[in-house]
Amino acid sequence: MNQLGPADIRRSNALACLSALRATEDPVTISELAAVTALSRPTVEAAIAGFERRGTVVAAAASAGSSAGGRPARRYILDEMSALVAGIDAGPRNVRVLISDLRGRVVSRAHATVPGTPTAAERIDLVTDTVRQALAASGAAPDRLHASCTAVSGIIGDDGRLVDSFAVPEWNGVPIAEEVARRFDCESLIENDIKLAAYAEHYMGAARGIDDILFIQIGNRISLAQTFGGQIFQGAHRSAGEVGSLRGMRWTRTSVKGNLAWRTGPTGEDVLAAASAGDVQALEEVRGFVTEIAPLLSTVALVVDPARIVIGGGLSRAGELFVDMLRDEIHRLIVLPAQPEVLASPLGSIGSAAGALALAFQRGSQRLFGIPDAPVPTITMPADGKAAA
């Protein structure tokens, strides 16, 4: 067994103090933090001093003296706007950006439509312009952005670059993360958009707090993603879930690789809308699609045994009919007493950006807090919904 060294102990103490500061928006004293964390006063003082040097924690304005006289104890509070985090969804046709404070609260957002057929450089310009727009909406200076993650369509190689994207082939091999890091002087990485959508469900979606989930994205394409122990599962070649590459099913019988083909409408959402309205042919096509994909999804579910299956993408947002039919068929095929729940994602179009935000917190912890592996906060949107994409 590895023994804990002084650095490990200091990190653990700092994490305990950070957790306590995140849990309250009221200024707290050293004594109060010591009581909450079960740490000694000198230990708490050392942790707070480290956070103060970084600007993560600030001393609150002094209040009036106590009734017994004397100087009141200093109080400290997390400066949630001292560093910002960006979750970026750089999709083939849209760019969505969410900006979060250190508590995980989304404070601003921006959206841009990708025009025409841009070059790789033009796409990166559009991404950075959209990030700048979101930062401006937050009211914070651009240098407050300390960590970011960009969701992209395709397989990410071991070097952190896209190696196979049929949706945005011009980005294959391009140093996207490095370019974002250079333009904003921040920690930066990229990750597959569907895997990030699955990751988002763990932090703010239909599987909040559930570690082992299977996420199914069904829209123009179909893809799977899994989280085990709350972490994204990559597979040996970082291509886990790429069922759009499977031969012999409807998503490969089309001129556009990976796109779903429909007979009774131009898109799956159109077909489902017609089916919900009583169109017999559309309803039959939806049933046929469910019958075709349910065995595959059920097989994957039996192999990985998820606690919950979450359905995302355009078809999950087109009404309850599709999710209900798919749930019924999966439960019919799985003949075990313990069957996974099957729910529609509530995140809509912000799923990948929200997952990117969460992963930016995880990977950027050292830059954000001065300590590695700080827990990712629960990502929250404003109560008025204005930051929702």
ChimeraX attribute file (.defattr): number of C-alpha atoms within 10 A of each C-alpha:
attribute: neighborCount
match mode: 1-to-1
recipient: residues
	/A:1	3
	/A:2	4
	/A:3	6
	/A:4	8
	/A:5	8
	/A:6	9
	/A:7	9
	/A:8	11
	/A:9	11
	/A:10	15
	/A:11	17
	/A:12	15
	/A:13	20
	/A:14	23
	/A:15	20
	/A:16	20
	/A:17	25
	/A:18	22
	/A:19	16
	/A:20	17
	/A:21	21
	/A:22	17
	/A:23	11
	/A:24	12
	/A:25	12
	/A:26	13
	/A:27	16
	/A:28	19
	/A:29	19
	/A:30	20
	/A:31	17
	/A:32	15
	/A:33	23
	/A:34	19
	/A:35	12
	/A:36	14
	/A:37	17
	/A:38	13
	/A:39	16
	/A:40	14
	/A:41	15
	/A:42	11
	/A:43	16
	/A:44	23
	/A:45	18
	/A:46	14
	/A:47	20
	/A:48	23
	/A:49	14
	/A:50	16
	/A:51	21
	/A:52	17
	/A:53	10
	/A:54	16
	/A:55	16
	/A:56	21
	/A:57	21
	/A:58	20
	/A:59	16
	/A:60	16
	/A:61	10
	/A:62	11
	/A:63	11
	/A:64	10
	/A:65	11
	/A:66	10
	/A:67	7
	/A:68	7
	/A:69	8
	/A:70	9
	/A:71	11
	/A:72	14
	/A:73	14
	/A:74	15
	/A:75	19
	/A:76	20
	/A:77	20
	/A:78	26
	/A:79	21
	/A:80	19
	/A:81	19
	/A:82	20
	/A:83	23
	/A:84	28
	/A:85	31
	/A:86	32
	/A:87	30
	/A:88	33
	/A:89	33
	/A:90	26
	/A:91	21
	/A:92	17
	/A:93	13
	/A:94	14
	/A:95	23
	/A:96	26
	/A:97	32
	/A:98	30
	/A:99	27
	/A:100	29
	/A:101	21
	/A:102	21
	/A:103	21
	/A:104	21
	/A:105	19
	/A:106	25
	/A:107	22
	/A:108	24
	/A:109	25
	/A:110	22
	/A:111	18
	/A:112	16
	/A:113	13
	/A:114	17
	/A:115	12
	/A:116	7
	/A:117	12
	/A:118	13
	/A:119	13
	/A:120	16
	/A:121	14
	/A:122	13
	/A:123	22
	/A:124	20
	/A:125	14
	/A:126	20
	/A:127	26
	/A:128	19
	/A:129	14
	/A:130	23
	/A:131	28
	/A:132	18
	/A:133	18
	/A:134	24
	/A:135	27
	/A:136	15
	/A:137	14
	/A:138	19
	/A:139	11
	/A:140	15
	/A:141	13
	/A:142	18
	/A:143	13
	/A:144	17
	/A:145	25
	/A:146	23
	/A:147	28
	/A:148	30
	/A:149	30
	/A:150	31
	/A:151	27
	/A:152	27
	/A:153	22
	/A:154	23
	/A:155	23
	/A:156	22
	/A:157	16
	/A:158	10
	/A:159	9
	/A:160	17
	/A:161	21
	/A:162	25
	/A:163	17
	/A:164	17
	/A:165	17
	/A:166	16
	/A:167	17
	/A:168	21
	/A:169	17
	/A:170	16
	/A:171	23
	/A:172	19
	/A:173	16
	/A:174	17
	/A:175	16
	/A:176	24
	/A:177	20
	/A:178	17
	/A:179	17
	/A:180	23
	/A:181	17
	/A:182	12
	/A:183	9
	/A:184	19
	/A:185	16
	/A:186	23
	/A:187	24
	/A:188	22
	/A:189	24
	/A:190	26
	/A:191	25
	/A:192	23
	/A:193	25
	/A:194	28
	/A:195	30
	/A:196	30
	/A:197	30
	/A:198	34
	/A:199	32
	/A:200	28
	/A:201	28
	/A:202	23
	/A:203	22
	/A:204	21
	/A:205	22
	/A:206	23
	/A:207	24
	/A:208	14
	/A:209	13
	/A:210	17
	/A:211	20
	/A:212	22
	/A:213	30
	/A:214	25
	/A:215	29
	/A:216	25
	/A:217	22
	/A:218	18
	/A:219	18
	/A:220	16
	/A:221	18
	/A:222	21
	/A:223	20
	/A:224	22
	/A:225	26
	/A:226	27
	/A:227	23
	/A:228	14
	/A:229	11
	/A:230	18
	/A:231	16
	/A:232	19
	/A:233	18
	/A:234	17
	/A:235	10
	/A:236	7
	/A:237	10
	/A:238	14
	/A:239	17
	/A:240	17
	/A:241	21
	/A:242	16
	/A:243	18
	/A:244	18
	/A:245	14
	/A:246	11
	/A:247	11
	/A:248	8
	/A:249	15
	/A:250	17
	/A:251	22
	/A:252	19
	/A:253	14
	/A:254	13
	/A:255	9
	/A:256	12
	/A:257	14
	/A:258	23
	/A:259	19
	/A:260	21
	/A:261	19
	/A:262	18
	/A:263	11
	/A:264	19
	/A:265	15
	/A:266	11
	/A:267	18
	/A:268	25
	/A:269	20
	/A:270	17
	/A:271	23
	/A:272	25
	/A:273	19
	/A:274	18
	/A:275	21
	/A:276	17
	/A:277	11
	/A:278	11
	/A:279	14
	/A:280	12
	/A:281	14
	/A:282	23
	/A:283	21
	/A:284	13
	/A:285	19
	/A:286	23
	/A:287	16
	/A:288	11
	/A:289	17
	/A:290	19
	/A:291	15
	/A:292	13
	/A:293	16
	/A:294	20
	/A:295	15
	/A:296	13
	/A:297	18
	/A:298	18
	/A:299	14
	/A:300	15
	/A:301	20
	/A:302	15
	/A:303	9
	/A:304	14
	/A:305	17
	/A:306	21
	/A:307	17
	/A:308	20
	/A:309	26
	/A:310	25
	/A:311	26
	/A:312	30
	/A:313	24
	/A:314	20
	/A:315	24
	/A:316	24
	/A:317	20
	/A:318	17
	/A:319	15
	/A:320	14
	/A:321	16
	/A:322	24
	/A:323	21
	/A:324	15
	/A:325	15
	/A:326	22
	/A:327	19
	/A:328	14
	/A:329	18
	/A:330	25
	/A:331	18
	/A:332	13
	/A:333	13
	/A:334	16
	/A:335	10
	/A:336	10
	/A:337	7
	/A:338	10
	/A:339	18
	/A:340	22
	/A:341	15
	/A:342	21
	/A:343	20
	/A:344	24
	/A:345	24
	/A:346	17
	/A:347	20
	/A:348	17
	/A:349	17
	/A:350	20
	/A:351	27
	/A:352	32
	/A:353	29
	/A:354	36
	/A:355	32
	/A:356	34
	/A:357	32
	/A:358	30
	/A:359	28
	/A:360	26
	/A:361	31
	/A:362	18
	/A:363	20
	/A:364	25
	/A:365	20
	/A:366	15
	/A:367	16
	/A:368	25
	/A:369	22
	/A:370	16
	/A:371	16
	/A:372	15
	/A:373	15
	/A:374	22
	/A:375	13
	/A:376	18
	/A:377	17
	/A:378	16
	/A:379	20
	/A:380	17
	/A:381	20
	/A:382	12
	/A:383	8
	/A:384	7
	/A:385	8
	/A:386	12
	/A:387	19
	/A:388	19
	/A:389	18
